[in-house]
Amino acid sequence: MNARTAAHRQRATLIGFTAILMWGTLALFSTWSAPVPPFQLTAMAFTIAFLLMAGKWLATGTPARMHLRQPPAAWALGVAGLFGFHFFYFMAIRLAPPVEASLIAYLWPLLIVVFSALLPGERLRWFHGLGAVLGLGGTALLVTRGGGGLAFDPAHLSGHGAALASALIWSSYSVLSRRFGQVPTDAVGWFCAVTALLALVCHFIFEATVWPASALGWVAVAGLGLGPVGAAFFVWDHGVKHGDIQVLGALSYTAPLISTALLIVFGLAQPTATVALACLLIVGGAVLASKDFLLRRAGRKHQG
């Protein structure tokens, strides 16, 4: 890998990492958007995400229909990834205790690290795997910090299966996106539009319509569409296609850490020793998994 290629890969990794930063705001915005039900919220947020990309097309004079013409496999992967993940995650929350469903769903960063070893030119190193496992351990502490232990009652098996499906779908989407590097990120705008329509259908089937109860609720919905359920998917697409996907997978465990920190700052959660330990595990795992990435960047700065 020459210096220019390495620099491009590092820049794409940093761009992808901004998606993880945005996903860290998901819990806060979702809390503020209550009592809007999840599928309705998904439909609203993904509509804003599509409008965000449509605004770019309008500003640049790009014909929107140009990005509709993508290979059927790219369409299948994009819609399955965006909608499939949310569908199975919300079903998991309905069918199993949220603590258990969330922990199983958060296997996706570890699965990204493991699956990425199957990509051409990628190799799984010990520090990638250990960093991801440490991140998973820290996330387990965060998810269970409220005292809701893990029981895994067989009665909730369908919910556990749905949570595992969501993890497999998002990790597979992230890794397989590398196979569609020729598909422009603008196409994700159309994937968001289809996801919004499918979420709307699920809303009418499973939920009653409830609008935000306050101005803050509407701001939160807009924030979701502009950030964690909007721009985040565009920069993530660029990151997983052109960046270091194993580093991104391990760094993804910083999302629940950021989420917890924001909830504490806004008085929606309490700081505890468990949170501090989780912080050490997640940050330590992220640094370990990013060892080569950080050393290369330090080397480039030193040479500069």
C-alpha positions in Angstrom: 0.0 0.0 0.0 1.6 3.3 -1.1 1.5 6.5 1.0 -1.3 8.1 -1.1 -3.5 5.0 -0.8 -2.8 4.7 2.9 -3.7 8.4 3.5 -6.9 7.9 1.5 -7.8 4.9 3.6 -7.1 6.7 6.9 -9.2 9.7 5.8 -12.1 7.4 4.9 -11.8 5.7 8.2 -12.0 9.0 10.0 -15.1 10.0 7.9 -16.7 6.6 8.8 -16.0 7.3 12.5 -18.1 10.4 12.4 -21.1 8.0 11.9 -20.3 6.3 15.2 -20.1 9.7 16.9 -23.6 10.5 15.5 -25.0 7.1 16.6 -23.9 8.1 20.1 -26.7 10.7 20.1 -29.3 8.1 19.2 -30.5 7.2 22.7 -30.7 10.9 23.8 -32.8 12.0 20.7 -34.9 8.8 21.0 -35.7 9.6 24.6 -36.6 13.2 23.8 -38.8 12.1 20.9 -41.1 10.0 23.2 -43.9 9.0 22.9 -43.5 8.6 19.2 -43.5 4.8 18.5 -40.4 3.2 16.9 -41.6 2.4 13.4 -43.2 5.8 13.0 -40.0 7.5 14.3 -38.0 5.4 11.8 -40.3 6.5 8.9 -40.0 10.2 10.0 -36.3 10.1 10.5 -35.5 8.3 7.2 -37.8 10.7 5.3 -35.6 13.6 6.6 -32.5 11.6 5.6 -33.8 11.3 2.1 -34.7 15.0 2.0 -31.1 15.7 3.2 -29.7 13.9 0.2 -32.3 15.4 -2.1 -31.2 18.8 -1.0 -27.6 18.0 -2.0 -28.9 16.9 -5.5 -30.8 20.1 -5.8 -27.9 22.3 -4.7 -25.4 20.5 -7.1 -27.9 20.2 -10.0 -27.6 16.4 -10.0 -30.6 14.6 -11.5 -32.1 12.5 -8.7 -33.0 9.7 -11.0 -29.4 9.2 -11.9 -28.8 7.4 -8.6 -31.8 5.2 -9.0 -30.0 3.1 -11.6 -28.0 0.7 -9.4 -27.5 -3.0 -9.7 -30.4 -5.1 -8.2 -27.9 -6.6 -5.7 -26.9 -3.2 -4.5 -30.6 -2.3 -4.0 -31.2 -5.5 -2.1 -28.2 -5.0 0.1 -29.0 -1.3 0.8 -32.7 -1.8 1.7 -32.1 -5.0 3.6 -29.3 -3.4 5.6 -31.1 -0.2 6.5 -34.7 -1.5 6.9 -33.9 -5.0 8.0 -31.7 -4.0 10.9 -34.3 -1.6 12.3 -37.2 -4.1 11.7 -35.6 -6.9 13.6 -34.2 -4.7 16.3 -37.6 -3.2 17.1 -39.1 -6.7 17.0 -36.5 -7.9 19.4 -37.3 -5.0 21.8 -41.0 -6.1 21.6 -40.4 -9.8 22.1 -37.6 -9.9 24.7 -36.4 -7.7 27.6 -34.6 -4.6 26.2 -31.4 -5.3 28.1 -31.0 -8.7 26.6 -32.1 -7.6 23.1 -29.7 -4.7 23.1 -26.7 -6.7 24.2 -27.3 -9.4 21.5 -27.9 -6.7 18.9 -24.6 -5.1 19.9 -22.7 -8.1 18.6 -22.6 -6.3 15.2 -19.3 -4.5 15.8 -17.6 -7.7 16.7 -19.1 -9.5 13.7 -17.9 -6.7 11.4 -14.3 -7.3 12.7 -14.7 -11.1 12.2 -16.5 -11.0 8.8 -14.1 -8.4 7.4 -11.3 -11.0 7.5 -13.1 -12.6 4.5 -12.6 -9.6 2.3 -9.9 -9.4 -0.3 -6.8 -7.7 1.1 -7.9 -7.8 4.7 -6.4 -9.8 7.5 -7.7 -10.3 11.0 -5.0 -9.6 13.6 -5.1 -10.6 17.2 -5.4 -7.0 18.4 -8.5 -6.4 16.2 -10.3 -9.4 17.8 -9.2 -8.7 21.4 -10.1 -5.0 21.0 -13.6 -5.9 19.8 -14.1 -8.4 22.6 -13.1 -5.8 25.2 -15.5 -3.4 23.6 -18.3 -6.0 23.8 -17.5 -6.5 27.5 -17.7 -2.8 28.2 -21.0 -2.6 26.3 -22.4 -5.5 28.4 -21.6 -3.5 31.5 -23.3 -0.4 30.2 -26.4 -2.3 29.1 -26.8 -4.0 32.4 -25.7 -1.1 34.6 -29.3 -0.5 35.8 -29.2 -3.8 37.7 -31.3 -5.7 35.0 -29.3 -8.9 34.9 -29.3 -11.3 32.0 -31.6 -14.3 32.4 -32.2 -15.4 28.8 -35.6 -17.0 29.4 -36.4 -19.5 26.7 -39.8 -17.8 26.4 -38.0 -14.8 24.9 -36.2 -16.9 22.3 -38.0 -15.3 19.4 -36.9 -11.9 20.6 -33.3 -13.1 21.0 -33.4 -14.5 17.5 -34.6 -11.2 16.1 -31.8 -9.3 18.0 -29.2 -11.7 16.5 -30.8 -11.2 13.1 -30.4 -7.5 13.4 -26.7 -7.9 14.4 -26.1 -10.2 11.4 -27.9 -8.0 9.0 -26.0 -4.8 10.0 -22.6 -6.4 10.1 -23.2 -8.2 6.8 -24.4 -5.0 5.2 -21.4 -3.1 6.4 -18.9 -5.7 5.2 -20.6 -6.5 1.9 -20.9 -2.8 1.0 -17.1 -3.1 0.3 -18.1 -5.3 -2.7 -20.1 -2.4 -4.1 -17.5 0.3 -4.0 -18.6 1.5 -7.4 -22.1 2.4 -6.0 -22.0 6.1 -5.1 -22.9 7.1 -1.5 -25.7 9.2 -3.1 -27.6 6.0 -3.8 -28.0 5.6 0.0 -30.4 8.5 -0.2 -32.8 6.3 -2.3 -32.3 3.4 0.1 -33.4 5.7 2.9 -36.5 6.6 0.9 -37.5 3.0 0.5 -36.7 2.3 4.2 -39.0 5.2 5.2 -41.8 3.7 3.1 -41.4 0.2 4.5 -41.2 1.6 8.1 -44.4 3.5 7.4 -46.1 0.3 6.4 -44.9 -1.4 9.6 -46.1 1.5 11.6 -49.7 1.2 10.2 -49.6 -2.6 10.9 -48.1 -2.6 14.4 -48.6 0.8 15.9 -51.0 3.7 16.6 -49.9 7.1 15.4 -48.5 9.4 18.2 -46.9 12.7 17.4 -44.2 14.4 19.5 -45.6 15.9 22.7 -43.4 19.0 22.7 -41.2 21.3 20.7 -38.2 19.4 22.1 -39.7 16.2 20.7 -39.9 17.7 17.2 -36.3 19.0 17.5 -35.3 15.5 18.5 -37.0 13.9 15.5 -35.3 16.4 13.2 -32.0 15.7 15.0 -32.4 12.0 14.4 -33.1 12.5 10.7 -30.1 14.9 10.3 -27.7 12.9 12.4 -27.8 9.3 13.6 -30.6 8.2 11.2 -29.5 10.5 8.4 -26.0 11.7 7.6 -24.5 8.9 9.7 -25.5 6.3 7.0 -23.9 8.4 4.3 -20.5 8.8 6.0 -20.7 5.1 7.2 -21.1 4.0 3.6 -18.0 5.9 2.6 -16.0 4.6 5.6 -16.8 0.9 5.2 -16.2 1.1 1.4 -12.9 2.9 1.5 -11.6 2.9 5.1 -10.2 0.4 7.6 -13.3 -1.7 8.3 -11.8 -3.6 11.1 -10.9 -0.4 13.0 -14.4 0.9 12.3 -15.9 -2.2 13.7 -14.0 -2.0 17.0 -14.5 1.7 17.3 -18.3 1.2 16.9 -18.4 0.2 20.6 -17.7 3.8 21.5 -21.3 4.6 20.4 -23.0 3.2 23.5 -20.3 4.9 25.6 -21.0 8.3 24.0 -24.7 7.6 24.4 -24.3 6.8 28.1 -22.2 10.0 28.7 -24.8 12.2 27.0 -27.6 10.7 29.1 -25.5 11.4 32.2 -24.8 15.0 31.1 -28.5 15.7 30.5 -29.5 14.1 33.8 -31.1 11.0 32.3 -28.6 8.5 33.8 -26.3 8.4 36.8 -22.5 8.1 36.8 -21.3 4.9 38.5 -18.2 2.9 39.0 -19.6 0.4 36.5 -19.9 3.1 33.9 -16.2 4.1 34.6 -15.1 0.5 34.2 -17.1 0.1 31.0 -15.4 3.3 29.7 -12.0 1.8 30.4 -12.8 -1.4 28.6 -14.3 0.3 25.5 -11.7 2.9 25.1 -8.9 0.4 25.8 -10.4 -2.0 23.3 -10.8 0.7 20.7 -7.2 1.9 21.1 -5.9 -1.7 20.9 -7.9 -2.5 17.8 -6.7 0.7 16.2 -3.0 0.1 17.0 -1.8 0.0 13.4 -4.1 2.8 12.3 -2.8 5.1 15.1 0.8 4.2 14.5 0.6 4.9 10.8 -1.0 8.3 11.5 1.7 9.2 14.0 4.3 8.1 11.5 2.9 10.3 8.8 2.7 13.3 11.2 6.3 12.7 12.2 7.5 12.5 8.6 5.5 15.7 7.8 
